[in-house]
């Protein structure tokens, strides 16, 4: 309408939506998708309920509500009709690599906790790390953590070299896909190694497992990562 858009609707599962001073969102106008930014306190823009997720509880996730919210055309992000492209670019470059990095940290943290515990916990007078079966578990964890680390580093390095997300979509998807699944496997093994202590709050391993599960859908599901890689293989 004139020099502004009037936005109505709801957005769900918005990361940091309840605390951000400026929010960027995508809305459908006629037959086009446009990206806009809106400032906290804008009339018609309200923060809805906070989601009660079991994982990644350190990051608030909220619903955003728009009721006849007037957005000036100057708040349009990028070109008109290219909002979905802009959103997907951000999701790929920040969302997926960010999720991969967080997953890597969640896995590595629990791996290191498991190694420390295994060196200190004694069974029949000897540290349990001397048990070959446990060494096999730690070896598998070590290999996967290192592999995930270099997939993440490589994807981020390519972005630093100025590569577009379209050019390196497979590299980004591989990092996110592998790191998230490694984090879950690593945390489950860490819980097994720690035994009864594995699910206590003191060691944070169970919390990291819940965080890792939460990351499976962050920035795109694991299935979407496989679709992206598969399409690039077919190209």
TIFIMAR-446388 format. One record per residue: residue number from 0; residue in one letter; x, z, y of N, C-alpha, C, O, CB in turn. Coordinates in steps of 0.05 Angstrom, whole numbers. Each point is the difference from the previous one (the first is absolute). Glycine has a CB too. Layout:
<recs>
REC   seq   type      n_u      n_w      n_v     ca_u     ca_w     ca_v      c_u      c_w      c_v      o_u      o_w      o_v     cb_u     cb_w     cb_v
REC   NUM      A        X        Z        Y        X        Z        Y        X        Z        Y        X        Z        Y        X        Z        Y
...
</recs>
This chain:
<recs>
REC   seq   type      n_u      n_w      n_v     ca_u     ca_w     ca_v      c_u      c_w      c_v      o_u      o_w      o_v     cb_u     cb_w     cb_v
REC     0      X       17        0      -23      -17        0       23       18        0       25       13       20        5      -50        5      -30
REC     1      X       37      -47       40       17       -1       23       29        3       -6       11      -15      -16      -48       33       42
REC     2      X       50        2      -14       29        5       -5        5       23      -20       21       11        0      -13      -27       46
REC     3      X      -28       21      -62        4       22      -20      -16       -6      -25      -18      -16       -1       25       48       38
REC     4      X        1      -18      -58      -13       -1      -26      -15       26       -4        9       21        9       26      -52      -29
REC     5      X      -58       30        7      -15       25       -6        1        3      -30      -10      -16      -15      -21       11       55
REC     6      X       43       27      -49        6        5      -28      -18       21      -11       -3       21       11       50      -35       -4
REC     7      X      -59        8      -31      -16       20      -15        9       -1      -29        7      -21      -11      -46       15       43
REC     8      X       40       30      -44        7        1      -28       18       24       -6        6       17       17      -10      -66      -20
REC     9      X       13       50      -22       17       22       -9       24      -11      -15       -1      -21      -13      -39       51       10
REC    10      X       62      -16        6       25       -6      -15        6       25      -16        0       23       10       18      -55       26
REC    11      X      -12       28      -62        6       23      -17       29       -1       -9       13      -21        0      -61       21      -16
REC    12      X       58       23        7       27        4      -10       21      -10       20       18      -16       -7      -36       11      -39
REC    13      X       16       14       71       19       -8       21       22       21        2       -4       23        8      -32      -47       17
REC    14      X       60       16      -33       23       18        1        7        8       28        3      -17       18       15       -5      -59
REC    15      X      -17       48       46        6       12       26      -22       -6       20        3        4       24       45       -8      -33
REC    16      X      -71       -5        0      -22       -7       18      -10       24       17       -9       -4       22       -4      -31      -54
REC    17      X       15       59       21      -10       23       15       20       11       20       -8       17       16      -19       -7      -55
REC    18      X       52      -19       39       19       11       18       13      -20       19       12        7       20       -3       27      -54
REC    19      X      -13      -60       28       13      -21       16      -13       -2       28      -25        1        2       36      -26      -44
REC    20      X        5       21       62      -11       -4       27       -9      -29        4      -19       -5       16       50       40        1
REC    21      X      -20      -53      -32       -8      -29        1       -3       -9      -29       17        4      -17        8      -12       61
REC    22      X      -47       -6      -49       -7      -10      -26       -2      -30        1      -13      -11       18      -10       54      -31
REC    23      X       34      -56       -7       -3      -29       -2      -18       -6      -24        3       12      -21       43      -21       41
REC    24      X      -66       -8      -16      -19       -6      -21       -8      -29        0        4      -14       20      -21       62      -18
REC    25      X        5      -57      -24      -10      -28       -2      -30        1       -1      -12       16      -14       54      -31      -10
REC    26      X      -55       -2       40      -29       -2        0       -8      -30       -2       15      -18        9      -18       60       19
REC    27      X      -20      -46      -39      -11      -28       -2      -17       -6       24      -19       14        6       20      -11      -56
REC    28      X        6      -24       64      -16      -10       23       -9      -28       -6       16      -18       -3       10       47       36
REC    29      X      -52      -32      -35      -12      -25       -9       12       -7      -28       -5       15      -19       -1      -31       67
REC    30      X       21       -5      -50       12       -8      -25       30        4        0       14      -12      -17      -51      -21       10
REC    31      X       47       49       25       29        4        2        7       30       -3      -16       18        5       19      -58       26
REC    32      X       22       44      -41       11       27       -1       20        3       22       19      -15        2      -26       17      -52
REC    33      X        3       19       66       18        5       22       11       29       -2      -13       18      -10      -13      -50       39
REC    34      X       50       35      -19       13       26        0       -1       11       29        6      -15       19       24        3      -59
REC    35      X      -36       38       42       -1       13       26       14       26       -1        5       11      -21      -49      -34       31
REC    36      X       51       34       13        8       28        2      -19       15       18      -10      -11       20       58       -1      -28
REC    37      X      -53       36        1      -19       17       15       13       27        5       14       11      -18      -54      -35       -2
REC    38      X       37       36       43       11       25        7      -19       23       -6      -24       -3        2       51      -19       34
REC    39      X      -15       44      -45      -16       24       -4      -15        8       26       12       -1       21       21       17      -57
REC    40      X      -58       -9       33      -16        7       23      -16      -22       11      -17        4       18       51       29       -7
REC    41      X      -31      -58      -21      -16      -22        8      -29        5       -7       -6        7      -23       45      -39       18
REC    42      X      -58       29       24      -28        5       -7      -10      -17      -23        6      -24       -2      -14       34       50
REC    43      X       -6        2      -67       -9      -14      -23       19        0      -24       -6      -10      -21      -19      -18       52
REC    44      X       49       40      -27       20        2      -21        2       29       -8        7       17       17       18      -58        1
REC    45      X      -30       47      -43        1       28      -10       14        2      -26        2      -19      -16      -45       27       39
REC    46      X       55       15      -28       13        7      -25      -20       12      -19      -13       19        6       57      -12       18
REC    47      X      -46      -19      -48      -19       10      -20       14       20      -18       19       13        7      -44      -56       -5
REC    48      X       14       45      -26        9       21      -18       29       -5       -9       10      -23       -1      -57       29      -15
REC    49      X       60       16        9       27       -1      -12       -2       -1      -30      -14       17      -11       34        7       51
REC    50      X       -7      -43      -53       -2       -2      -29       16       22      -13       21        8       10      -27      -58       -6
REC    51      X       -5       60      -26       13       23      -14       14      -11      -25       -8        4      -22      -27       28       39
REC    52      X       57      -46      -12       16      -11      -22       16       21      -14        8       20       12       -6      -64       12
REC    53      X        4       40      -50       16       20      -15       30       -6        4       16       18       -5      -53      -13      -28
REC    54      X       44      -29       40       28       -7        5        5       -8       28      -18       -6       15       22       -8      -62
REC    55      X       22       14       55        8       -7       27      -16       15       21       -9      -11       21       21      -35      -37
REC    56      X      -15       72       11      -17       16       18       14        5       27      -13       10       19       -7       12      -59
REC    57      X       45      -28       42       14        3       26       -8      -21       20        6        3       24       33       18      -49
REC    58      X      -51      -42       16       -8      -22       17      -31       -1        2      -13       -6      -19       55      -21        7
REC    59      X      -53       34       36      -29        0        2      -12      -28       -1       11      -19       11       -7       61       17
REC    60      X      -26      -44      -42      -14      -25       -3      -29        4        9      -14       18      -10       44      -33      -28
REC    61      X      -39       -1       57      -27        5       11      -17      -26        0        9      -22       -4       11       58       33
REC    62      X      -46      -31      -24      -19      -21        6       -1       -4       30        1       19       15      -28       -9      -57
REC    63      X       25      -35       51       -3       -6       29      -28      -12        4       -9      -17      -16       59       10       22
REC    64      X      -64       15       15      -27       -8        5       -1      -14       27        9       11       21      -28       27      -49
REC    65      X        7      -62       29       -3      -15       24      -30       -4        6      -15      -10      -17       59      -14       10
REC    66      X      -53       33       30      -28       -2        8       -2      -12       27        4       13       21      -16       27      -49
REC    67      X        5      -66       29       -1      -15       25       26        5       17       -1        4       24      -49       -1      -24
REC    68      X       72       -4      -14       26        5       13       10      -25       14        3      -21      -13        8       56      -22
REC    69      X       -7      -33       61        8      -23       16       31       -3        0       14       18       10      -56      -13       18
REC    70      X       51      -27      -39       29       -5       -2        6      -24       19      -10      -22       -5       13       40      -43
REC    71      X       14      -14       68        6      -23       18       16      -21      -14       15        6      -19      -15       25       57
REC    72      X       -2      -56      -30       14      -22      -12       30        3        1       15      -11      -16      -53      -19       27
REC    73      X       47       46        9       29        5        3       11       17      -24       24        1       -4      -29       -4       54
REC    74      X      -14       15      -65        9       17      -23        1      -17      -25        5       11      -22      -26       29       43
REC    75      X       17      -66      -19        3      -18      -23       29       -1       -8       17       -5       16      -58      -22       -2
REC    76      X       47       30      -40       27       -1      -10        5      -28      -12      -14       -9      -18       14       58        8
REC    77      X       20      -63       21        6      -27      -10      -21      -20        9      -14        3       19       37       17      -58
REC    78      X      -24      -42       23      -19      -21        7      -28        5      -11       -3       14      -20       42      -46       19
REC    79      X      -58       22       15      -28        3       -9       -4      -14      -27       10      -22       -4      -26       25       52
REC    80      X        3       11      -66       -5      -11      -27       23        4      -19       -2       -9      -23      -27      -24       45
REC    81      X       50       46      -14       23        4      -17        4       30       -7       22        9       -7        0      -50       27
REC    82      X      -43       56      -17        2       29       -4        7        8      -28       15       18       -5      -47      -13       41
REC    83      X       20      -19      -56        5        7      -28       29       -6       -7       13       15      -15      -61      -24        4
REC    84      X       59      -13       22       28       -7       -5       18       22       11       19        8      -13      -31      -58       14
REC    85      X        6       58       24       16       22       12       -1       25      -16       20       14       -4      -29      -34       49
REC    86      X      -15       27      -55       -3       25      -15       16       -1      -26       14       19       -7      -59      -12       27
REC    87      X       43      -30      -34       13       -3      -26       31        0        4       14       10      -17      -54      -35       -1
REC    88      X       49       14       40       28        0        6       11       28        3       21        7      -10      -26      -51       32
REC    89      X      -10       61       -7        8       28        4       -1       15      -27       18       16       -6      -35      -17       53
REC    90      X       -4       -4      -62       -3       14      -26       24       -7      -18       11       18      -13      -61      -20       17
REC    91      X       58      -23       -4       22       -9      -17       27       11        9       15       11      -16      -40      -52        6
REC    92      X       30       40       37       26        7       10        4       31        2       22       10       -4      -21      -53       29
REC    93      X      -23       57      -19        2       29        4      -14       15      -22       12       18      -12      -10      -25       61
REC    94      X      -27       -1      -55      -15       15      -20       12       -1      -28        3       21      -13      -43      -31       39
REC    95      X       48      -14      -35       10       -2      -28       28       10       -3        7       14      -19      -37      -52       13
REC    96      X       47       32       26       28       10       -2        0       30        5       16       14      -12        2      -58       27
REC    97      X      -36       54        2       -2       28        5       -9       15      -25       11       21       -7      -21      -30       54
REC    98      X      -10       -2      -61      -10       13      -25       22        0      -21        3       19      -15      -50      -34       26
REC    99      X       62       -7      -12       22       -2      -19       21       21        5       10       13      -19      -18      -62       14
REC   100      X       15       53       30       20       20        7       -9       28       -5       16       17      -10        0      -48       44
REC   101      X      -41       37      -28      -11       27       -6        0        5      -30        7       22       -9      -36      -24       51
REC   102      X       20      -18      -57        0        3      -29       28        4      -11        4       17      -18      -45      -46       16
REC   103      X       60       15       13       28        3       -9        9       29        5       12       13      -17       -3      -61       27
REC   104      X      -16       59       13        7       27        7      -14       20      -18       12       20       -8       -4      -34       54
REC   105      X      -33        9      -52      -15       18      -18       12        1      -28        2       21      -13      -44      -30       40
REC   106      X       50      -15      -36       13       -1      -27       27       13        0        7       15      -18      -33      -57        9
REC   107      X       42       35       29       27       11        1        1       30        3       16       14      -12       -1      -57       31
REC   108      X      -33       53       -3       -2       29        4       -5       15      -26       13       21       -5      -29      -29       52
REC   109      X       -2       -2      -63       -7       13      -25       22       -5      -21        5       18      -17      -53      -23       28
REC   110      X       61      -18      -10       23       -5      -18       22       21        6       11       12      -19      -22      -62       16
REC   111      X       18       54       28       21       19        7       -8       28       -7       16       16       -9       -2      -46       46
REC   112      X      -40       37      -34       -9       26       -8        2        4      -30        7       22       -9      -39      -22       48
REC   113      X       26      -21      -54        2        1      -30       29        4       -9        5       16      -18      -46      -45       15
REC   114      X       60       15       16       28        2       -7       10       29        6       13       12      -17       -6      -61       27
REC   115      X      -14       59       13        8       27        7      -11       21      -19       14       18       -9      -12      -32       57
REC   116      X      -28       11      -55      -13       19      -18       13       -2      -27        6       21      -13      -49      -25       38
REC   117      X       49      -20      -35       11       -3      -27       28       11       -2        9        9      -21      -36      -50       16
REC   118      X       42       42       27       27       11        0       -1       31        1       19       13       -9       -2      -54       32
REC   119      X      -38       52      -12       -2       29        3      -16       14      -22        6       23       -7       -2      -31       56
REC   120      X      -23       -6      -60      -17       12      -21       14        0      -26       10      -21       -9      -51        5       33
REC   121      X       43       39      -36       15        3      -26      -19        4      -23      -21       13        2       60        6       23
REC   122      X      -31      -30      -48      -14        3      -25       20        6      -21       19      -15       -5      -56      -17       19
REC   123      X       34       55      -27       20       10      -20       28        1       12       19       -7      -14      -48      -12      -23
REC   124      X       31       27       62       26        4       12       13      -24       12       22        2       11      -17       33      -43
REC   125      X      -19      -58       32       12      -25       11      -21      -13       19      -24        1       -5       53       -7      -36
REC   126      X      -19       -7       62      -18      -14       18      -15      -22      -15       12      -14      -17       18       24       56
REC   127      X      -55      -14      -33      -16      -19      -15        9      -29        6       -8      -19      -14      -30       51       14
REC   128      X       54      -36       20       10      -27        6       18      -10      -23        6      -24       -1       -9       33       51
REC   129      X       13        9      -67       16       -8      -23      -16      -13      -22       11      -12      -18       20       49       29
REC   130      X      -58      -34      -10      -17      -12      -20       -1      -31        4       -6       -9       22      -21       52      -25
REC   131      X       34      -57      -18        2      -30        3      -27      -12        7       -1      -19       16       38       19      -49
REC   132      X      -59       10       22      -26      -11        7       -6        2       29      -12      -18       12       -4       29      -58
REC   133      X       24       12       58       -5        4       28       19      -18       17       -8      -10       21       -6       58      -30
REC   134      X       38      -52       -1       19      -18       14      -12      -29        1        3      -14       20       36       43      -35
REC   135      X      -52      -37       -7      -12      -26       -1      -21       -3       22       -2      -20       14       11       17      -63
REC   136      X      -26       24       52      -20        0       21       12       -2       28       -9      -16       16      -21       43      -46
REC   137      X       51      -11       34       13       -1       27       14      -27        4        0      -10       23        6       60      -25
REC   138      X        5      -61      -19       13      -26        3      -20      -22        8        5      -16       18       29       29      -52
REC   139      X      -58      -13       22      -21      -19        7       -9        4       28       -4      -19       15      -11       18      -63
REC   140      X       12       26       56       -8        6       28       21      -10       19       -7      -12       21      -19       52      -37
REC   141      X       51      -35       10       22       -8       18        1      -31        3        3       -9       23       23       49      -38
REC   142      X      -29      -54       -7        1      -30        2      -23      -11       17        5      -17       17       17       16      -62
REC   143      X      -46       12       40      -23      -11       15        2        8       30       -8      -16       17      -19       19      -59
REC   144      X       36       21       48        2        8       28       20      -18       14       -5       -9       23       -6       56      -35
REC   145      X       34      -52        0       21      -18       12      -11      -28        4        5      -12       20       31       40      -41
REC   146      X      -50      -38        1      -11      -27        2      -20       -2       22        0      -19       16        7       12      -65
REC   147      X      -25       27       51      -20        0       21       13        2       28       -9      -12       19      -23       34      -51
REC   148      X       54       -6       33       14        3       26       10      -27       10       -4       -6       24       17       53      -37
REC   149      X       -1      -62       -4       12      -25        9      -22      -22        5        5      -17       17       36       28      -42
REC   150      X      -63      -10       12      -22      -17        7      -10        6       28       -6      -18       15       -7       14      -64
REC   151      X       10       30       55       -9        8       27       21       -8       21       -8      -11       21      -17       50      -41
REC   152      X       50      -33       14       21       -6       20        1      -30        5        3       -9       23       23       48      -38
REC   153      X      -29      -55       -6        2      -29        4      -23      -11       17        4      -17       17       19       14      -61
REC   154      X      -47       12       38      -24       -9       16        4        8       29       -6      -16       18      -24       20      -59
REC   155      X       38       20       46        4        9       28       23      -15       13       -2       -7       24      -15       53      -36
REC   156      X       38      -52       -3       22      -15       12       -9      -28        8        8      -10       21       25       36      -50
REC   157      X      -49      -39       12      -10      -26        7      -17        1       26        2      -19       16       -1        6      -65
REC   158      X      -17       33       52      -16        3       24       19        4       24       -5      -11       22      -33       31      -48
REC   159      X       59       -5       22       20        4       22       14      -26        8        9       -3       22       -3       50      -38
REC   160      X       -4      -66       -4       12      -25        6      -18      -20       14        7      -23        6       21       30      -46
REC   161      X      -53        2       45      -19      -17       14      -18      -17      -17      -14      -17       10       47       17       26
REC   162      X      -32        5      -62      -18      -15      -18      -29        8        5       -6       24        5       43      -27      -40
REC   163      X      -55      -16       33      -29        6        3      -11       12      -25       12       -5      -22      -16      -32       56
REC   164      X      -18       51      -32      -12       12      -24      -10      -22      -19       -1        5      -25      -12       35       51
REC   165      X        6      -63      -16       -8      -22      -17       23      -10      -17       -3       -7      -23      -32       -6       57
REC   166      X       59       12      -21       24      -10      -14        8       18      -23       10       -9      -20        4      -13       62
REC   167      X      -17       48      -38       10       19      -20      -22       17      -12        3       23       -6       40      -21       31
REC   168      X      -66      -14      -28      -23       15      -11        5       10      -28       -9       21       -7      -21      -49       35
REC   169      X       45       12      -44        6        9      -27       19       24        0       -4       19      -15       -2      -65       -1
REC   170      X       26       45       33       19       22        2      -14       26        9        6       22      -11       31      -54       22
REC   171      X      -54       30        8      -15       24        9      -19       10      -22       -1       24       -5        3      -41       53
REC   172      X      -15       -1      -61      -19        7      -21       14       13      -24       -9       19      -12      -21      -56       26
REC   173      X       54       26      -21       15       12      -22        8       28        6       -1       18      -17       18      -63        5
REC   174      X       -8       50       37        9       27        8      -23       20       -2        3       22      -10       31      -42       40
REC   175      X      -58       11      -20      -23       18        0      -10        5      -28       -5       23       -8       -7      -39       54
REC   176      X        9       -6      -61      -10        2      -28       17       18      -17      -10       19      -13       -9      -65       18
REC   177      X       45       41       -5       18       14      -18        4       29        9       -1       18      -17       24      -61        6
REC   178      X      -19       48       37        6       27        9      -24       19       -5        5       23       -8       25      -43       43
REC   179      X      -54       10      -31      -23       17       -4       -4        8      -29       -7       22       -7      -15      -43       46
REC   180      X       27        1      -57       -3        6      -29       23       17      -10       -4       17      -17      -21      -60       11
REC   181      X       49       39       16       22       16       -7       -4       29        9        6       19      -15       24      -59       19
REC   182      X      -41       44       20       -5       27       10      -19       15      -19        5       24       -5        1      -40       52
REC   183      X      -26        3      -57      -19       14      -18       14        7      -26       -2       22      -10      -36      -47       31
REC   184      X       52        5      -33       14        5      -25       21       23        3        2       17      -17       -9      -65        3
REC   185      X       22       47       36       21       20        4      -12       28        4       11       19      -11       17      -55       32
REC   186      X      -50       38       -7      -12       26        5      -12       11      -26        1       25       -4      -10      -38       51
REC   187      X       -3       -4      -63      -10       10      -26       22       10      -18       -3       21      -12      -35      -54       16
REC   188      X       61       19       -5       22        9      -16       12       26       12        8       18      -15        2      -65        2
REC   189      X       -9       49       39       10       25       13      -17       24       -8       10       21       -5        8      -49       43
REC   190      X      -45       24      -38      -18       21       -8        6        9      -29       -1       23       -6      -34      -41       38
REC   191      X       40       -2      -49        6        7      -28       26       16       -2        2       19      -16      -26      -61        1
REC   192      X       44       34       30       26       13       -1       -2       29       10       12       18      -11       11      -62       17
REC   193      X      -38       48       16       -4       26       11      -18       18      -16       -1       24        4        9      -44       40
REC   194      X      -23        8      -63      -18       16      -16      -22       13       16      -13      -12       17       50       20      -48
REC   195      X      -41       18       27      -21       15       14        4        1       30      -19        2       16       14       25      -56
REC   196      X       30      -30       49        6        0       28       -7      -26       14       -2       -2       24       39       34      -33
REC   197      X      -41      -53       -7       -5      -26       11      -25       -3       17       -1      -17       18       25        0      -57
REC   198      X      -43       33       33      -25       -2       15       -4       23       20      -22        4       11        2      -28      -50
REC   199      X       41       39       44       -1       22       19        6      -11       28       14      -20        3       -1       54      -38
REC   200      X      -24      -21       56        5       -9       27       29        4        8        9      -14       18      -56       25       -7
REC   201      X       61        7      -24       27        6        7       19      -24       -2       18       -4       17      -26       50      -32
REC   202      X        3      -64       -4       18      -22       -5       -9      -27       12       15      -19        0       -2       43      -42
REC   203      X      -38      -25       51      -10      -23       15       -2      -26      -17       -8      -21       11       28       41       29
REC   204      X      -15      -18      -66        0      -25      -16      -29      -10       -3       -5      -24        2       47       39      -26
REC   205      X      -60        3       17      -28       -8       -3      -12      -12       26      -15      -19        0        9       54      -36
REC   206      X       15      -23       58       -9      -11       26       10      -28        4      -14      -17       10       13       64        9
REC   207      X       26      -52      -26       11      -26        3      -14      -20      -19       -3      -24        7       48       44        6
REC   208      X      -53      -11      -36      -15      -18      -17      -27       -8       13       -7      -24       -1       28       46      -39
REC   209      X      -35       -3       52      -25       -7       14        6      -19       23      -16      -18        5       -4       63      -19
REC   210      X       42      -40       28        7      -18       22        5      -28      -10       -8      -20       12       28       59       13
REC   211      X       -6      -41      -48        6      -26      -11      -25      -15       -9       -2      -24        4       46       42      -19
REC   212      X      -63       -4        4      -25      -13       -8      -15      -10       24      -11      -22        0        8       52      -40
REC   213      X        4      -15       62      -13       -8       25       12      -26       10      -14      -16       13        4       64       -2
REC   214      X       36      -52      -15       14      -23       10       -7      -26      -14        7      -22        9       29       52        5
REC   215      X      -48      -28      -38       -6      -24      -15      -17      -20       15        3      -24       -3        0       52      -38
REC   216      X      -21      -18       58      -18      -18       15        9       -3       29      -13      -16       15      -24       29      -45
REC   217      X       58        1       38        9       -2       28       12      -27        6       19       -9      -14      -11       59       15
REC   218      X      -17      -64       20       11      -26        7       -7      -22      -19       12      -22        1       25       46       19
REC   219      X      -56      -19      -38       -8      -20      -20        5       11      -28       20       13       -5       -9      -50       37
REC   220      X      -30       32      -50        2       10      -27       23      -12      -16       11      -21        8      -60       29       -7
REC   221      X       55        4      -23       21      -11      -18       -8      -28      -10       17      -17       -4       -4       64       -9
REC   222      X      -39      -51        9       -9      -26      -10        5      -21       21        7      -23       -6      -42       45      -22
REC   223      X       31      -15       54        5      -19       21       30       -7        1        7      -23        6      -46       41       21
REC   224      X       56        2      -32       29       -6        0        6      -20      -22       16      -18        4       -6       64       13
REC   225      X      -23      -43      -40        5      -18      -22      -11      -28        6       12      -20       -7      -14       58      -25
REC   226      X      -21      -39       45      -12      -26        8       19      -14       19        5      -24       -3      -51       42       -2
REC   227      X       57       -4       24       19      -12       19       24      -11      -13        9      -23        5      -25       54       30
REC   228      X       28      -15      -53       24       -9      -14       -7      -24      -18       15      -20       -1        4       67        2
REC   229      X      -42      -45      -15       -8      -22      -18       -4      -26       14        8      -21       -9      -29       55      -20
REC   230      X        8      -33       52       -5      -25       16       26      -12        9        3      -25        1      -47       43       14
REC   231      X       63       -1       -7       26      -11        8       16      -13      -23       14      -19        4      -13       54       32
REC   232      X       -5      -23      -60       13      -12      -23      -12      -28       -6       14      -19       -7       -6       65      -12
REC   233      X      -35      -48       23      -13      -26       -5        6      -21       21       -2      -24       -6      -34       50      -16
REC   234      X       44      -18       46        3      -19       22       23      -19       -5        6      -18       16      -23       52       15
</recs>
